[in-house]
Amino acid sequence: MTPTPPTESRLLQWADRLLYAGLALALLTAAVPYLSLLTFFLAPCCFWLSWVGYVAQGQPASAPATRWLRVGLAAVAAHGVLFWMSGTGYLVSALVCGAELLLALGWQASRGRGRWRVAATATVVLAGWATVAGLGLVRGSLYEAVRKNDVRWAQALLWSGADPNQVETEKSQFMDGQPVLYHALFQEKPSPALVGLLLRHGAHPNARWVRADGSLIEPVGFALAHYQRPRHPGAVLRLLLQAGLNPCLPNQHGENLRTALAESGALAPADSAALAAAERRGGCR
């Protein structure tokens, strides 16, 4: 009579399911960039709980190679995703909470505690992880996300209530009063995806950079004229024009946007007609 292979524990079965779910969510988010909340919360939770399940159960030396492969994949995925998330600037504390979760569950399992106590510990520490992650998201810096051209992080911040028209309020004299849209445009290679995201969430294309003392620097569109760019920012300029950019608004020197773009070499002939149409609507002289 052929012996029946031992069935895996329910904990290991759930660890496997969570690992596969996390991988599926990560692939889905990679294919559909606007599903960033899945990346920021659901997929990492799946990876961490899967890894914790494997740790809490313990792996005998005689475990099959496929089991060790899943354990290793869960560990790499959990640490890799959280390393990426902490690199975006707001989940370092959540990473600490995740480490505490691992230590607590490993300690519980090593002392032979029951599954309900392990589950209670996981619930409490995971709730702390989610709380820290949520607070970090709400209080995260949209400026930092824009500076890094991180579209997914910026989208998560905007979804959580960040103001797309916020202005820089730090004590830096250089950036005092600078709108976040200006910050997105003042890049060597402005990201159309990031600029479009800010505009869709209500960023004003005609916002002006005005410092605390009331002095005008320039409208946000002029940021496109401040880099010797490797290519013309035509896609970004068209996004601004479609959102209602008025190219007639002057900067502190009385120049309009066309003049500034032409002087910097950032105005491509293909975009001149679209700019001219906007100038007619705005009543440029």
Secondary structure, 3 states (H helix, E strand, C coil): CCCCCCCCCHHHHHHHHHHHHHHHHHHHHHHCCCCHHHHHHHHHHHHHHHHHHHHHHCCCCCCCHHHHHHHHHHHHHHHHHHHHHHHCCCCHHHHHHHHHHHHHHHHHHHCCCCHHHHHHHHHHHHHHHHHHHHHHHHCCCHHHHHHCCCHHHHHHHHHCCCCCCCECCCCCCCCCCCEHHHHHHCCCCCCHHHHHHHHHCCCCCCCEEECCCCCEEEEHHHHHHCCCCCCCCHHHHHHHHHCCCCCCCCCCCCCCHHHHHHHHCCCCHHHHHHHHHHHHHHCCC
